[in-house]
Amino acid sequence: MTISQLARKHGLSRSTLLYYDRIGLLKPAGRLGNDYRHYSPDNEKRLRQIRLYRQTGLPLAGIRKILERPKRDLAAALERQLHEVLAQMEALRGRQRVIVELLKNRRLLEQVRNMDREKWVRLLRASGFTDEDLGRWHRDFERTDPAYHQRFLEFLGLPPAEIHAVREHSRRQ
């Protein structure tokens, strides 16, 4: 099967398969007379594994390690990924609590339009957040979406040096 056929069959772009070849994740079985890449049933089986592991959110480098030593690395990688997903879910639950609180209290929702650091902290405290919760919230926000965390801190009007300090502290936790 050619690269285009394999890509079409699995709903991927040709460039994705070329990238997988370039990084050594999925090498073709050989070349046809016209110099087209040829993929075997074993290549297709490997691609199915790659796609399955990608659905878990594993990075390509981690997938390559797993495919090289499946018995040794698979369980550990999946456990790490599960913990990461759980942390992201907790971060989203924290955001969800804040949104629900804002929607329940229209007065608080009005204040968001003119939000600053003090108002934000007051809102979180009113929602039951402790210092530890605030630290965890920033850590999870930084881990799950660093660019949005940066924009949010800017939205609150924090000076650049303070934003840098908050983000660095969040990364070290």
Biotite code that builds the C-alpha atoms (Angstrom):
import biotite.structure as struc

atoms = struc.array([
    struc.Atom([0.000, 0.000, 0.000], chain_id="A", res_id=1, res_name="MET", atom_name="CA", element="C"),
    struc.Atom([1.300, 3.487, -0.837], chain_id="A", res_id=2, res_name="THR", atom_name="CA", element="C"),
    struc.Atom([1.580, 6.368, 1.616], chain_id="A", res_id=3, res_name="ILE", atom_name="CA", element="C"),
    struc.Atom([-1.524, 8.052, 0.162], chain_id="A", res_id=4, res_name="SER", atom_name="CA", element="C"),
    struc.Atom([-3.542, 4.855, 0.407], chain_id="A", res_id=5, res_name="GLN", atom_name="CA", element="C"),
    struc.Atom([-2.445, 4.267, 4.006], chain_id="A", res_id=6, res_name="LEU", atom_name="CA", element="C"),
    struc.Atom([-3.150, 7.879, 4.956], chain_id="A", res_id=7, res_name="ALA", atom_name="CA", element="C"),
    struc.Atom([-6.611, 7.801, 3.388], chain_id="A", res_id=8, res_name="ARG", atom_name="CA", element="C"),
    struc.Atom([-7.474, 4.470, 4.990], chain_id="A", res_id=9, res_name="LYS", atom_name="CA", element="C"),
    struc.Atom([-6.626, 5.769, 8.462], chain_id="A", res_id=10, res_name="HIS", atom_name="CA", element="C"),
    struc.Atom([-7.928, 9.320, 8.101], chain_id="A", res_id=11, res_name="GLY", atom_name="CA", element="C"),
    struc.Atom([-4.493, 10.895, 8.328], chain_id="A", res_id=12, res_name="LEU", atom_name="CA", element="C"),
    struc.Atom([-2.690, 13.337, 6.122], chain_id="A", res_id=13, res_name="SER", atom_name="CA", element="C"),
    struc.Atom([0.157, 12.231, 3.914], chain_id="A", res_id=14, res_name="ARG", atom_name="CA", element="C"),
    struc.Atom([2.361, 14.798, 5.673], chain_id="A", res_id=15, res_name="SER", atom_name="CA", element="C"),
    struc.Atom([1.659, 13.118, 9.020], chain_id="A", res_id=16, res_name="THR", atom_name="CA", element="C"),
    struc.Atom([2.990, 9.814, 7.696], chain_id="A", res_id=17, res_name="LEU", atom_name="CA", element="C"),
    struc.Atom([5.985, 11.581, 6.147], chain_id="A", res_id=18, res_name="LEU", atom_name="CA", element="C"),
    struc.Atom([6.681, 13.132, 9.552], chain_id="A", res_id=19, res_name="TYR", atom_name="CA", element="C"),
    struc.Atom([6.377, 9.738, 11.265], chain_id="A", res_id=20, res_name="TYR", atom_name="CA", element="C"),
    struc.Atom([8.913, 8.401, 8.758], chain_id="A", res_id=21, res_name="ASP", atom_name="CA", element="C"),
    struc.Atom([11.262, 11.351, 9.325], chain_id="A", res_id=22, res_name="ARG", atom_name="CA", element="C"),
    struc.Atom([11.275, 10.857, 13.121], chain_id="A", res_id=23, res_name="ILE", atom_name="CA", element="C"),
    struc.Atom([11.635, 7.086, 12.808], chain_id="A", res_id=24, res_name="GLY", atom_name="CA", element="C"),
    struc.Atom([8.221, 6.244, 14.218], chain_id="A", res_id=25, res_name="LEU", atom_name="CA", element="C"),
    struc.Atom([6.835, 4.531, 11.120], chain_id="A", res_id=26, res_name="LEU", atom_name="CA", element="C"),
    struc.Atom([9.336, 3.569, 8.451], chain_id="A", res_id=27, res_name="LYS", atom_name="CA", element="C"),
    struc.Atom([7.951, 2.149, 5.200], chain_id="A", res_id=28, res_name="PRO", atom_name="CA", element="C"),
    struc.Atom([8.634, -1.492, 4.414], chain_id="A", res_id=29, res_name="ALA", atom_name="CA", element="C"),
    struc.Atom([10.420, -0.429, 1.250], chain_id="A", res_id=30, res_name="GLY", atom_name="CA", element="C"),
    struc.Atom([10.145, 1.460, -2.011], chain_id="A", res_id=31, res_name="ARG", atom_name="CA", element="C"),
    struc.Atom([8.253, 0.566, -5.151], chain_id="A", res_id=32, res_name="LEU", atom_name="CA", element="C"),
    struc.Atom([9.771, 0.797, -8.642], chain_id="A", res_id=33, res_name="GLY", atom_name="CA", element="C"),
    struc.Atom([8.507, 4.366, -8.981], chain_id="A", res_id=34, res_name="ASN", atom_name="CA", element="C"),
    struc.Atom([10.269, 5.218, -5.681], chain_id="A", res_id=35, res_name="ASP", atom_name="CA", element="C"),
    struc.Atom([6.935, 5.466, -3.814], chain_id="A", res_id=36, res_name="TYR", atom_name="CA", element="C"),
    struc.Atom([6.994, 4.348, -0.226], chain_id="A", res_id=37, res_name="ARG", atom_name="CA", element="C"),
    struc.Atom([5.473, 0.913, 0.268], chain_id="A", res_id=38, res_name="HIS", atom_name="CA", element="C"),
    struc.Atom([3.730, -0.015, 3.534], chain_id="A", res_id=39, res_name="TYR", atom_name="CA", element="C"),
    struc.Atom([3.178, -3.605, 4.605], chain_id="A", res_id=40, res_name="SER", atom_name="CA", element="C"),
    struc.Atom([0.458, -5.115, 6.819], chain_id="A", res_id=41, res_name="PRO", atom_name="CA", element="C"),
    struc.Atom([2.976, -4.939, 9.698], chain_id="A", res_id=42, res_name="ASP", atom_name="CA", element="C"),
    struc.Atom([3.405, -1.201, 9.049], chain_id="A", res_id=43, res_name="ASN", atom_name="CA", element="C"),
    struc.Atom([-0.350, -0.805, 9.147], chain_id="A", res_id=44, res_name="GLU", atom_name="CA", element="C"),
    struc.Atom([-0.527, -2.724, 12.433], chain_id="A", res_id=45, res_name="LYS", atom_name="CA", element="C"),
    struc.Atom([2.135, -0.410, 13.882], chain_id="A", res_id=46, res_name="ARG", atom_name="CA", element="C"),
    struc.Atom([0.193, 2.626, 12.652], chain_id="A", res_id=47, res_name="LEU", atom_name="CA", element="C"),
    struc.Atom([-2.924, 1.341, 14.440], chain_id="A", res_id=48, res_name="ARG", atom_name="CA", element="C"),
    struc.Atom([-0.891, 1.127, 17.662], chain_id="A", res_id=49, res_name="GLN", atom_name="CA", element="C"),
    struc.Atom([0.472, 4.637, 17.146], chain_id="A", res_id=50, res_name="ILE", atom_name="CA", element="C"),
    struc.Atom([-3.032, 6.008, 16.612], chain_id="A", res_id=51, res_name="ARG", atom_name="CA", element="C"),
    struc.Atom([-4.330, 4.189, 19.694], chain_id="A", res_id=52, res_name="LEU", atom_name="CA", element="C"),
    struc.Atom([-1.549, 5.584, 21.879], chain_id="A", res_id=53, res_name="TYR", atom_name="CA", element="C"),
    struc.Atom([-2.073, 9.078, 20.411], chain_id="A", res_id=54, res_name="ARG", atom_name="CA", element="C"),
    struc.Atom([-5.714, 8.869, 21.512], chain_id="A", res_id=55, res_name="GLN", atom_name="CA", element="C"),
    struc.Atom([-4.440, 8.579, 25.092], chain_id="A", res_id=56, res_name="THR", atom_name="CA", element="C"),
    struc.Atom([-2.509, 11.822, 24.601], chain_id="A", res_id=57, res_name="GLY", atom_name="CA", element="C"),
    struc.Atom([0.928, 10.220, 24.734], chain_id="A", res_id=58, res_name="LEU", atom_name="CA", element="C"),
    struc.Atom([3.658, 12.215, 22.962], chain_id="A", res_id=59, res_name="PRO", atom_name="CA", element="C"),
    struc.Atom([5.256, 10.737, 19.854], chain_id="A", res_id=60, res_name="LEU", atom_name="CA", element="C"),
    struc.Atom([8.618, 10.294, 21.594], chain_id="A", res_id=61, res_name="ALA", atom_name="CA", element="C"),
    struc.Atom([6.907, 8.265, 24.315], chain_id="A", res_id=62, res_name="GLY", atom_name="CA", element="C"),
    struc.Atom([5.089, 6.179, 21.730], chain_id="A", res_id=63, res_name="ILE", atom_name="CA", element="C"),
    struc.Atom([8.370, 5.376, 19.997], chain_id="A", res_id=64, res_name="ARG", atom_name="CA", element="C"),
    struc.Atom([9.833, 4.131, 23.308], chain_id="A", res_id=65, res_name="LYS", atom_name="CA", element="C"),
    struc.Atom([6.771, 2.005, 23.961], chain_id="A", res_id=66, res_name="ILE", atom_name="CA", element="C"),
    struc.Atom([6.909, 0.456, 20.507], chain_id="A", res_id=67, res_name="LEU", atom_name="CA", element="C"),
    struc.Atom([10.599, -0.319, 20.952], chain_id="A", res_id=68, res_name="GLU", atom_name="CA", element="C"),
    struc.Atom([10.120, -1.905, 24.404], chain_id="A", res_id=69, res_name="ARG", atom_name="CA", element="C"),
    struc.Atom([6.388, -2.520, 24.870], chain_id="A", res_id=70, res_name="PRO", atom_name="CA", element="C"),
    struc.Atom([6.527, -4.715, 27.953], chain_id="A", res_id=71, res_name="LYS", atom_name="CA", element="C"),
    struc.Atom([8.848, -2.360, 29.780], chain_id="A", res_id=72, res_name="ARG", atom_name="CA", element="C"),
    struc.Atom([7.441, 1.087, 29.029], chain_id="A", res_id=73, res_name="ASP", atom_name="CA", element="C"),
    struc.Atom([3.735, 0.752, 28.211], chain_id="A", res_id=74, res_name="LEU", atom_name="CA", element="C"),
    struc.Atom([2.238, 0.411, 31.690], chain_id="A", res_id=75, res_name="ALA", atom_name="CA", element="C"),
    struc.Atom([4.420, 3.145, 33.193], chain_id="A", res_id=76, res_name="ALA", atom_name="CA", element="C"),
    struc.Atom([3.683, 5.555, 30.333], chain_id="A", res_id=77, res_name="ALA", atom_name="CA", element="C"),
    struc.Atom([-0.056, 4.919, 30.542], chain_id="A", res_id=78, res_name="LEU", atom_name="CA", element="C"),
    struc.Atom([-0.040, 5.393, 34.317], chain_id="A", res_id=79, res_name="GLU", atom_name="CA", element="C"),
    struc.Atom([1.807, 8.707, 33.930], chain_id="A", res_id=80, res_name="ARG", atom_name="CA", element="C"),
    struc.Atom([-0.658, 9.761, 31.259], chain_id="A", res_id=81, res_name="GLN", atom_name="CA", element="C"),
    struc.Atom([-3.600, 8.807, 33.466], chain_id="A", res_id=82, res_name="LEU", atom_name="CA", element="C"),
    struc.Atom([-2.244, 10.969, 36.300], chain_id="A", res_id=83, res_name="HIS", atom_name="CA", element="C"),
    struc.Atom([-1.805, 13.856, 33.859], chain_id="A", res_id=84, res_name="GLU", atom_name="CA", element="C"),
    struc.Atom([-5.386, 13.478, 32.618], chain_id="A", res_id=85, res_name="VAL", atom_name="CA", element="C"),
    struc.Atom([-6.661, 13.360, 36.202], chain_id="A", res_id=86, res_name="LEU", atom_name="CA", element="C"),
    struc.Atom([-4.751, 16.557, 37.023], chain_id="A", res_id=87, res_name="ALA", atom_name="CA", element="C"),
    struc.Atom([-6.206, 18.257, 33.954], chain_id="A", res_id=88, res_name="GLN", atom_name="CA", element="C"),
    struc.Atom([-9.694, 17.123, 34.940], chain_id="A", res_id=89, res_name="MET", atom_name="CA", element="C"),
    struc.Atom([-9.200, 18.556, 38.425], chain_id="A", res_id=90, res_name="GLU", atom_name="CA", element="C"),
    struc.Atom([-8.047, 21.848, 36.920], chain_id="A", res_id=91, res_name="ALA", atom_name="CA", element="C"),
    struc.Atom([-11.133, 21.921, 34.715], chain_id="A", res_id=92, res_name="LEU", atom_name="CA", element="C"),
    struc.Atom([-13.343, 21.160, 37.718], chain_id="A", res_id=93, res_name="ARG", atom_name="CA", element="C"),
    struc.Atom([-11.781, 24.151, 39.471], chain_id="A", res_id=94, res_name="GLY", atom_name="CA", element="C"),
    struc.Atom([-12.583, 26.360, 36.502], chain_id="A", res_id=95, res_name="ARG", atom_name="CA", element="C"),
    struc.Atom([-16.070, 24.878, 36.391], chain_id="A", res_id=96, res_name="GLN", atom_name="CA", element="C"),
    struc.Atom([-16.664, 25.777, 40.060], chain_id="A", res_id=97, res_name="ARG", atom_name="CA", element="C"),
    struc.Atom([-15.660, 29.374, 39.403], chain_id="A", res_id=98, res_name="VAL", atom_name="CA", element="C"),
    struc.Atom([-17.909, 29.619, 36.334], chain_id="A", res_id=99, res_name="ILE", atom_name="CA", element="C"),
    struc.Atom([-20.864, 28.121, 38.198], chain_id="A", res_id=100, res_name="VAL", atom_name="CA", element="C"),
    struc.Atom([-20.332, 30.551, 41.060], chain_id="A", res_id=101, res_name="GLU", atom_name="CA", element="C"),
    struc.Atom([-20.223, 33.456, 38.621], chain_id="A", res_id=102, res_name="LEU", atom_name="CA", element="C"),
    struc.Atom([-23.405, 32.318, 36.915], chain_id="A", res_id=103, res_name="LEU", atom_name="CA", element="C"),
    struc.Atom([-25.201, 31.776, 40.238], chain_id="A", res_id=104, res_name="LYS", atom_name="CA", element="C"),
    struc.Atom([-24.376, 35.262, 41.414], chain_id="A", res_id=105, res_name="ASN", atom_name="CA", element="C"),
    struc.Atom([-25.130, 37.832, 38.714], chain_id="A", res_id=106, res_name="ARG", atom_name="CA", element="C"),
    struc.Atom([-23.513, 40.570, 40.827], chain_id="A", res_id=107, res_name="ARG", atom_name="CA", element="C"),
    struc.Atom([-20.215, 38.668, 40.700], chain_id="A", res_id=108, res_name="LEU", atom_name="CA", element="C"),
    struc.Atom([-20.659, 38.189, 36.968], chain_id="A", res_id=109, res_name="LEU", atom_name="CA", element="C"),
    struc.Atom([-20.990, 41.952, 36.552], chain_id="A", res_id=110, res_name="GLU", atom_name="CA", element="C"),
    struc.Atom([-17.764, 42.445, 38.527], chain_id="A", res_id=111, res_name="GLN", atom_name="CA", element="C"),
    struc.Atom([-15.846, 40.192, 36.137], chain_id="A", res_id=112, res_name="VAL", atom_name="CA", element="C"),
    struc.Atom([-16.143, 42.846, 33.468], chain_id="A", res_id=113, res_name="ARG", atom_name="CA", element="C"),
    struc.Atom([-13.950, 45.073, 35.626], chain_id="A", res_id=114, res_name="ASN", atom_name="CA", element="C"),
    struc.Atom([-11.825, 42.323, 37.150], chain_id="A", res_id=115, res_name="MET", atom_name="CA", element="C"),
    struc.Atom([-8.532, 42.911, 38.858], chain_id="A", res_id=116, res_name="ASP", atom_name="CA", element="C"),
    struc.Atom([-6.379, 40.791, 41.126], chain_id="A", res_id=117, res_name="ARG", atom_name="CA", element="C"),
    struc.Atom([-8.122, 41.738, 44.366], chain_id="A", res_id=118, res_name="GLU", atom_name="CA", element="C"),
    struc.Atom([-11.599, 41.085, 42.962], chain_id="A", res_id=119, res_name="LYS", atom_name="CA", element="C"),
    struc.Atom([-10.475, 37.752, 41.526], chain_id="A", res_id=120, res_name="TRP", atom_name="CA", element="C"),
    struc.Atom([-8.988, 36.585, 44.817], chain_id="A", res_id=121, res_name="VAL", atom_name="CA", element="C"),
    struc.Atom([-12.112, 37.777, 46.667], chain_id="A", res_id=122, res_name="ARG", atom_name="CA", element="C"),
    struc.Atom([-14.279, 35.802, 44.229], chain_id="A", res_id=123, res_name="LEU", atom_name="CA", element="C"),
    struc.Atom([-12.229, 32.631, 44.703], chain_id="A", res_id=124, res_name="LEU", atom_name="CA", element="C"),
    struc.Atom([-12.265, 33.052, 48.481], chain_id="A", res_id=125, res_name="ARG", atom_name="CA", element="C"),
    struc.Atom([-16.062, 33.458, 48.347], chain_id="A", res_id=126, res_name="ALA", atom_name="CA", element="C"),
    struc.Atom([-16.134, 30.179, 46.408], chain_id="A", res_id=127, res_name="SER", atom_name="CA", element="C"),
    struc.Atom([-14.281, 28.453, 49.247], chain_id="A", res_id=128, res_name="GLY", atom_name="CA", element="C"),
    struc.Atom([-10.728, 28.473, 47.856], chain_id="A", res_id=129, res_name="PHE", atom_name="CA", element="C"),
    struc.Atom([-7.882, 28.234, 50.369], chain_id="A", res_id=130, res_name="THR", atom_name="CA", element="C"),
    struc.Atom([-4.276, 29.368, 49.769], chain_id="A", res_id=131, res_name="ASP", atom_name="CA", element="C"),
    struc.Atom([-3.466, 25.773, 48.834], chain_id="A", res_id=132, res_name="GLU", atom_name="CA", element="C"),
    struc.Atom([-6.389, 25.695, 46.380], chain_id="A", res_id=133, res_name="ASP", atom_name="CA", element="C"),
    struc.Atom([-5.181, 28.929, 44.781], chain_id="A", res_id=134, res_name="LEU", atom_name="CA", element="C"),
    struc.Atom([-1.683, 27.514, 44.357], chain_id="A", res_id=135, res_name="GLY", atom_name="CA", element="C"),
    struc.Atom([-3.036, 24.293, 42.874], chain_id="A", res_id=136, res_name="ARG", atom_name="CA", element="C"),
    struc.Atom([-5.342, 26.292, 40.582], chain_id="A", res_id=137, res_name="TRP", atom_name="CA", element="C"),
    struc.Atom([-2.414, 28.305, 39.187], chain_id="A", res_id=138, res_name="HIS", atom_name="CA", element="C"),
    struc.Atom([-0.254, 25.171, 38.868], chain_id="A", res_id=139, res_name="ARG", atom_name="CA", element="C"),
    struc.Atom([-2.944, 23.289, 36.965], chain_id="A", res_id=140, res_name="ASP", atom_name="CA", element="C"),
    struc.Atom([-3.794, 26.316, 34.823], chain_id="A", res_id=141, res_name="PHE", atom_name="CA", element="C"),
    struc.Atom([-0.101, 26.728, 33.916], chain_id="A", res_id=142, res_name="GLU", atom_name="CA", element="C"),
    struc.Atom([0.251, 23.022, 33.150], chain_id="A", res_id=143, res_name="ARG", atom_name="CA", element="C"),
    struc.Atom([-2.884, 22.672, 31.031], chain_id="A", res_id=144, res_name="THR", atom_name="CA", element="C"),
    struc.Atom([-2.810, 25.971, 29.116], chain_id="A", res_id=145, res_name="ASP", atom_name="CA", element="C"),
    struc.Atom([0.253, 28.165, 29.747], chain_id="A", res_id=146, res_name="PRO", atom_name="CA", element="C"),
    struc.Atom([-0.586, 30.709, 27.035], chain_id="A", res_id=147, res_name="ALA", atom_name="CA", element="C"),
    struc.Atom([-4.073, 31.278, 28.397], chain_id="A", res_id=148, res_name="TYR", atom_name="CA", element="C"),
    struc.Atom([-2.703, 31.458, 31.948], chain_id="A", res_id=149, res_name="HIS", atom_name="CA", element="C"),
    struc.Atom([-0.375, 34.251, 30.762], chain_id="A", res_id=150, res_name="GLN", atom_name="CA", element="C"),
    struc.Atom([-3.267, 36.129, 29.108], chain_id="A", res_id=151, res_name="ARG", atom_name="CA", element="C"),
    struc.Atom([-5.438, 35.709, 32.188], chain_id="A", res_id=152, res_name="PHE", atom_name="CA", element="C"),
    struc.Atom([-2.754, 37.144, 34.493], chain_id="A", res_id=153, res_name="LEU", atom_name="CA", element="C"),
    struc.Atom([-2.340, 40.059, 32.073], chain_id="A", res_id=154, res_name="GLU", atom_name="CA", element="C"),
    struc.Atom([-6.141, 40.538, 32.110], chain_id="A", res_id=155, res_name="PHE", atom_name="CA", element="C"),
    struc.Atom([-5.967, 40.877, 35.902], chain_id="A", res_id=156, res_name="LEU", atom_name="CA", element="C"),
    struc.Atom([-3.494, 43.725, 35.418], chain_id="A", res_id=157, res_name="GLY", atom_name="CA", element="C"),
    struc.Atom([-0.480, 42.100, 37.058], chain_id="A", res_id=158, res_name="LEU", atom_name="CA", element="C"),
    struc.Atom([2.869, 43.666, 36.134], chain_id="A", res_id=159, res_name="PRO", atom_name="CA", element="C"),
    struc.Atom([5.146, 41.527, 33.909], chain_id="A", res_id=160, res_name="PRO", atom_name="CA", element="C"),
    struc.Atom([7.596, 40.738, 36.719], chain_id="A", res_id=161, res_name="ALA", atom_name="CA", element="C"),
    struc.Atom([4.781, 39.462, 38.928], chain_id="A", res_id=162, res_name="GLU", atom_name="CA", element="C"),
    struc.Atom([3.302, 37.404, 36.091], chain_id="A", res_id=163, res_name="ILE", atom_name="CA", element="C"),
    struc.Atom([6.709, 35.844, 35.562], chain_id="A", res_id=164, res_name="HIS", atom_name="CA", element="C"),
    struc.Atom([7.011, 35.068, 39.288], chain_id="A", res_id=165, res_name="ALA", atom_name="CA", element="C"),
    struc.Atom([3.516, 33.505, 39.480], chain_id="A", res_id=166, res_name="VAL", atom_name="CA", element="C"),
    struc.Atom([4.157, 31.338, 36.425], chain_id="A", res_id=167, res_name="ARG", atom_name="CA", element="C"),
    struc.Atom([7.608, 30.225, 37.626], chain_id="A", res_id=168, res_name="GLU", atom_name="CA", element="C"),
    struc.Atom([6.212, 29.345, 41.046], chain_id="A", res_id=169, res_name="HIS", atom_name="CA", element="C"),
    struc.Atom([3.372, 27.417, 39.367], chain_id="A", res_id=170, res_name="SER", atom_name="CA", element="C"),
    struc.Atom([5.836, 25.409, 37.266], chain_id="A", res_id=171, res_name="ARG", atom_name="CA", element="C"),
    struc.Atom([7.948, 24.455, 40.312], chain_id="A", res_id=172, res_name="ARG", atom_name="CA", element="C"),
    struc.Atom([5.029, 23.135, 42.355], chain_id="A", res_id=173, res_name="GLN", atom_name="CA", element="C"),
])
